[in-house]
Amino acid sequence: DSKALLETMLPALEGKPLDIVINNAGYFWNQCETLENLSMEEDMKQIGICAVGPLHVSGYLARAGLVKPGGRIVIISSQAGSVEWRLTQNPKGGDYGHHMSRAACNIAGVLLSQELKDKNIAV
């Protein structure tokens, strides 16, 4: 959460900028989610951890000047966020929160790369 980022992570870096940031966040609800058992709580948890989390960690670090120019931000995602791959691999649907969280993560990475390009930070 924002409080943990501001009060724990940023001070721990002691103002030393990073060459690389690796976001490897993941959470998968153990049940196969279908229309019969949709869970708002589980979907939002997956989206928060897998998509919003990496965006905010990266954003806080970049805004605080803690990613060096020429540095890199890596966001590990998966093919689960690919619309085309879903149609190939899983034509029956399901696992809504998981696939939505990965699609959101993927677009967050694209948008972040556009915004940080002028700062010479690759995403």
Residue frames relative to the residue before (quaternion, step in Angstrom):
aa qw qx qy qz dx dy dz
D 1.0000 0.0000 0.0000 0.0000 0.00 0.00 0.00
S 0.7124 -0.4728 0.3044 0.4199 3.56 -1.25 0.32
K 0.6366 0.5380 -0.3319 0.4417 3.56 0.97 -0.82
A 0.6573 0.5006 -0.3104 0.4701 3.59 0.93 -0.87
L 0.6359 0.5302 -0.3321 0.4520 3.58 0.98 -0.80
L 0.7357 0.4429 -0.2388 0.4533 3.55 0.78 -1.03
E 0.7688 0.3907 -0.1982 0.4658 3.57 0.93 -0.86
T 0.7682 0.3448 -0.1856 0.5065 3.61 1.12 -0.47
M 0.7634 0.4065 -0.2321 0.4451 3.57 0.51 -1.17
L 0.7010 0.4787 -0.2964 0.4377 3.59 0.69 -1.01
P 0.6771 0.4677 -0.3223 0.4679 3.66 0.82 -0.79
A 0.6133 0.5675 -0.3531 0.4208 3.61 1.05 -0.69
L 0.6478 0.5217 -0.3197 0.4539 3.59 1.13 -0.55
E 0.2595 -0.8182 0.4781 0.1862 3.58 1.31 -0.24
G 0.6900 -0.5136 0.2772 0.4281 3.57 1.02 0.81
K 0.5184 0.6379 -0.4166 0.3884 3.59 1.26 0.13
P 0.3427 -0.7676 0.5008 0.2063 3.60 -0.49 1.13
L 0.4140 -0.7223 0.5177 0.1972 3.52 -1.18 0.74
D 0.4512 -0.6550 0.5353 0.2842 3.55 -1.21 0.59
I 0.8066 0.0323 0.0330 0.5894 3.55 1.04 -0.82
V 0.1339 -0.7419 0.6529 0.0733 3.53 -1.15 0.77
I 0.0904 -0.7906 0.6045 0.0370 3.58 -0.79 1.00
N 0.1509 -0.7692 0.6190 0.0485 3.54 -0.66 1.20
N 0.0832 0.7815 -0.6100 0.1011 3.57 -0.55 1.18
A 0.1788 0.8044 -0.5351 0.1860 3.53 0.41 1.27
G 0.1595 0.8043 -0.5640 0.0980 3.54 -0.97 0.75
Y 0.0895 0.7446 -0.6592 0.0550 3.48 -1.23 0.65
F 0.0123 -0.7916 0.6106 -0.0201 3.57 -0.90 0.91
W 0.4125 -0.6923 0.5374 0.2485 3.54 -0.78 1.07
N 0.4925 -0.7261 0.4092 0.2504 3.55 -0.75 1.06
Q 0.6599 0.4729 -0.3199 0.4885 3.60 1.18 -0.28
C 0.4618 -0.6102 0.5444 0.3435 3.56 -1.21 0.43
E 0.2584 -0.7965 0.5306 0.1314 3.57 -0.42 1.23
T 0.0056 0.7735 -0.6321 0.0459 3.54 -0.86 1.07
L 0.7052 -0.4131 0.3303 0.4721 3.56 -1.24 -0.10
E 0.6267 0.5665 -0.3268 0.4237 3.57 1.18 -0.53
N 0.8150 0.1885 -0.0927 0.5400 3.62 1.07 -0.54
L 0.1251 0.8176 -0.5497 0.1168 3.61 1.04 0.69
S 0.0670 -0.8001 0.5960 0.0115 3.55 -0.98 0.87
M 0.3565 -0.7399 0.5351 0.1975 3.57 -0.44 1.23
E 0.6462 0.5378 -0.3212 0.4360 3.58 0.93 -0.90
E 0.7026 0.4532 -0.2707 0.4772 3.59 0.83 -0.95
D 0.6301 0.5304 -0.3401 0.4539 3.60 1.00 -0.77
M 0.6923 0.4698 -0.2831 0.4689 3.59 0.84 -0.93
K 0.6045 0.5433 -0.3551 0.4618 3.59 1.09 -0.65
Q 0.6659 0.4971 -0.2998 0.4686 3.59 0.92 -0.91
I 0.6648 0.4929 -0.3048 0.4715 3.59 0.91 -0.87
G 0.6501 0.5264 -0.3154 0.4481 3.58 0.96 -0.83
I 0.7159 0.4422 -0.2525 0.4777 3.57 0.86 -0.96
C 0.7841 0.4031 -0.1902 0.4319 3.57 0.70 -1.10
A 0.7868 0.3008 -0.1597 0.5148 3.62 1.06 -0.58
V 0.7364 0.4085 -0.2410 0.4825 3.57 0.68 -1.06
G 0.6152 0.5817 -0.3444 0.4056 3.61 0.99 -0.79
P 0.7080 0.4423 -0.2841 0.4716 3.63 0.67 -0.99
L 0.6173 0.5433 -0.3467 0.4512 3.59 1.04 -0.73
H 0.7161 0.4566 -0.2671 0.4554 3.58 0.80 -0.96
V 0.6134 0.5224 -0.3563 0.4732 3.60 0.98 -0.72
S 0.6900 0.4759 -0.2785 0.4689 3.58 0.81 -1.00
G 0.6645 0.5232 -0.2989 0.4420 3.55 0.94 -0.90
Y 0.6531 0.5020 -0.3155 0.4712 3.58 0.92 -0.86
L 0.6698 0.5012 -0.3052 0.4549 3.58 0.89 -0.91
A 0.6714 0.4900 -0.3013 0.4672 3.59 0.90 -0.90
R 0.6718 0.5052 -0.2978 0.4526 3.58 0.88 -0.92
A 0.6927 0.4611 -0.2694 0.4848 3.59 1.08 -0.71
G 0.4932 -0.6740 0.4225 0.3522 3.60 1.27 0.01
L 0.4939 0.6918 -0.4002 0.3426 3.57 1.21 0.47
V 0.6116 0.4046 -0.3847 0.5606 3.55 1.24 0.57
K 0.4300 -0.7331 0.4672 0.2437 3.57 -0.60 1.17
P 0.5286 -0.5529 0.5109 0.3923 3.58 -1.15 0.48
G 0.7468 0.2924 -0.2625 0.5366 3.56 -0.82 0.99
G 0.5278 0.6366 -0.3973 0.3979 3.56 1.32 -0.07
R 0.3413 -0.7346 0.5558 0.1870 3.52 -1.34 0.11
I 0.1646 -0.7220 0.6610 0.1215 3.49 -1.24 0.64
V 0.1296 -0.7860 0.6034 0.0357 3.55 -0.74 1.11
I 0.0676 -0.7668 0.6376 0.0304 3.55 -0.94 0.93
I 0.2194 -0.7828 0.5711 0.1136 3.55 -0.45 1.21
S 0.0094 0.7857 -0.6153 0.0630 3.54 -0.69 1.14
S 0.3439 -0.7258 0.5342 0.2638 3.57 -1.01 -0.70
Q 0.6594 -0.4944 0.3906 0.4101 3.51 -1.33 0.14
A 0.4752 0.6924 -0.4297 0.3317 3.58 1.24 -0.23
G 0.6803 0.4807 -0.2892 0.4717 3.59 1.21 -0.41
S 0.5507 0.6151 -0.3888 0.4089 3.57 1.28 0.03
V 0.4211 -0.7090 0.5070 0.2508 3.57 -0.69 1.08
E 0.6694 0.5072 -0.3079 0.4470 3.58 0.84 -0.93
W 0.6782 0.4885 -0.3025 0.4581 3.59 0.89 -0.88
R 0.5853 0.5653 -0.3757 0.4434 3.61 1.06 -0.63
L 0.6667 0.5084 -0.3074 0.4500 3.58 0.92 -0.86
T 0.6794 0.4761 -0.2780 0.4843 3.57 1.13 -0.64
Q 0.7761 0.3898 -0.1931 0.4566 3.54 0.72 -1.12
N 0.8227 0.1137 -0.0030 0.5570 3.57 0.96 -0.83
P 0.0287 -0.8618 0.5062 0.0114 3.60 0.49 1.12
K 0.6313 0.5484 -0.3418 0.4288 3.62 1.22 -0.16
G 0.5093 -0.6685 0.4153 0.3482 3.61 1.24 -0.14
G 0.4774 0.6813 -0.4898 0.2609 3.54 -1.30 -0.40
D 0.7907 0.2968 -0.2575 0.4695 3.53 -1.40 0.15
Y 0.0081 0.8734 -0.4857 0.0337 3.54 0.97 0.99
G 0.6960 0.4887 -0.2892 0.4394 3.58 0.72 -1.03
H 0.6453 0.5297 -0.3232 0.4456 3.56 0.96 -0.86
H 0.7236 0.4384 -0.2601 0.4654 3.58 0.72 -1.03
M 0.6339 0.5155 -0.3336 0.4702 3.58 1.03 -0.70
S 0.6499 0.5174 -0.3296 0.4486 3.61 0.95 -0.79
R 0.6749 0.4834 -0.2981 0.4712 3.60 0.99 -0.76
A 0.6182 0.5177 -0.3485 0.4780 3.61 1.05 -0.66
A 0.6517 0.5040 -0.3086 0.4754 3.59 0.98 -0.84
C 0.6242 0.5346 -0.3290 0.4651 3.58 1.02 -0.78
N 0.6648 0.5158 -0.3049 0.4462 3.57 0.90 -0.93
I 0.6980 0.4447 -0.2924 0.4791 3.61 0.84 -0.86
A 0.5869 0.5542 -0.3775 0.4537 3.61 1.07 -0.58
G 0.6441 0.5232 -0.3179 0.4586 3.59 1.00 -0.80
V 0.6432 0.5132 -0.3188 0.4704 3.58 0.99 -0.81
L 0.6832 0.4834 -0.2892 0.4646 3.58 0.85 -0.95
L 0.6331 0.5289 -0.3204 0.4657 3.57 1.02 -0.81
S 0.6517 0.5149 -0.3228 0.4539 3.59 0.95 -0.82
Q 0.6361 0.5206 -0.3337 0.4615 3.58 1.03 -0.71
E 0.7002 0.4782 -0.2773 0.4518 3.57 0.90 -0.91
L 0.7418 0.4163 -0.2298 0.4729 3.60 1.02 -0.72
K 0.4107 0.7333 -0.4590 0.2880 3.58 1.26 -0.10
D 0.6825 0.4918 -0.2901 0.4562 3.60 0.90 -0.88
K 0.6655 0.4643 -0.3001 0.5014 3.60 1.23 -0.37
N 0.4312 -0.7245 0.4316 0.3207 3.57 1.36 0.13
I 0.4722 0.6032 -0.4803 0.4272 3.55 0.97 0.97
A 0.2596 -0.7843 0.5493 0.1254 3.56 -0.60 1.17
V 0.1362 -0.7610 0.6296 0.0770 3.55 -1.10 0.77
